[in-house]
Amino acid sequence: MALSLTKYLLLLLLLLGSRFAQALDLQTPRQNVLLRVIELGPIPDHRLQLSAVVDGNSHPIDEVVIAAGVSRLTGYAPDAEQPAWLLDAGGRYLYYTTLTGCGFEGEGMAIFRSDLRGSKIEPVLGGCGILTMEIVPINRLNYLLVRESHGDSHEAGFWIFDMETLRPIVHADGILRKRSGANATYDYCASFPKWKKDCQKVTDEILQNRRIPLRLRSRHPIRARVKANSLVVSVSEGLSTCDEESKHSLKLPKPSGQVAILQACPDEDHYEIYYRGLRGTGSREDLETIKIE
C-alpha cells in the first residue's frame, strides 16, 4: 500500500531526526545513575541535551553547547582531559559546562550544578574564557578545582570551590597541578611555566588559608540573585553584550533566582550575565550580588 504524502513526510522527519538526535548513556560512579547525552545537532554545533537516569527514570537537566574536543562522548567525565560534566563523590549533584558565546572567538564558558532530577540548577561560575574542572582532595575533603584561561593571551588562573556550599575558597593567578605521590601537595606556577623551577610547592594549608605564594584575585562578584519576579535582559548577538547596542530585550524568569555574572560592564551600571542559554546585560539595580565571606 502506497504511503500518503503526510505519512511519508513524517517518516522522513523521523529518519532525519534520528540521524542527529543520537542518545548515549554514560556510566557514573553511582551504580543506579547514568548520564544520558543526546546530540541535538550535527557537528560543529555540539548542542546536547543532558539527562540523569536514576533507577531507570530519566530526568532532563539542561540543554548545553560544548566546544569541539572538550568532552569525549565515549567516556565518563573523569576519563576526559577537559570534562564537560562530572558527578560529585556522593552522587548527588551533576556539574556541567556550557559555552556562553562571549570572549575571544566565543570561547566563554559557564559551569552549573544541578540535582539529579533537574529541579534545582545553580550557577557555579561564568566568564568569557575557557573553564575546565576536576575534583581534588584537600585535607581529606573533596573540592572543585576550576582552571581558567584565555585563548588570546597567556594569562591563567584557578578557583577552588567548596562542593557543599559552592563558596569559592580560592581565586588566584597562575596554574595549580596535583603532584603525584602520597603527600597532598601541588605545584603552583604563577604563569605558564617554561621550566619546572618556575613553580613552587604548595600544601593543603596554604590553599585553605590563602597564603603566600598564592597571587590572589577577587572572589566577588560571580553570582547574583534576581530581585524581582523577572529580570529584563538586553540581548545582543555580539561577543560582548556590554559593547554592542541591544537588538531586543527578553524577560528572564526566576526559577532559581540566581544568574552567573560573566563580567562587569565598563559603564559600572550593568553586568553581563548568563542563565541557561540566555546571555545578556542586566542592570545592577535589578541584581543582588552574592557576597563572599
LINZIWO-V199137 format. One line per field, one symbol per residue. ss: DSSP state (@ for helix, = for strand, . for the rest). burial: I if it has 16 or more other C-alpha atoms within 10 Angstrom, else O. Layout:
# LINZIWO-V199137
ss: ???
burial: ???
This chain:
# LINZIWO-V199137
ss: ....@@@@@@@@@@@@@@@@.======.....=======.......========..=========...........@@@.....===.....=======....@@@..=======.....=======..=========..=========......=======.....======.====......=====......@@@=====@@@@@@......=......====...======............======....=======.....======..======@@@===....
burial: OOOOOOOOOOOOOOOOOOOOIOOOIIIIOOOOIIIIIIIIIOOOOIIIIIIIIIOOOIIOIIIIIIIOOOIOIOOIIIOIOIIIIIIIOOIOIIIIIIIIIIIIOIIIIIIIIIIIIIOOIIIIIIIIIIIIIIIOOIOOOIIIIIIIIIOOOOOIIIIIIOIOOIOIIIIIIIIIOOOOOOOIIIIIIIIOOOOOOOIOOIOIOOIOOIOOOIOIOOIOIIIIIIOOOOIIIIIIOIIIIIOOOIOOOOOIOOOOIIIIIIIIIOOOOIIIIIIIOOIIIIIIOIIOIOOOO
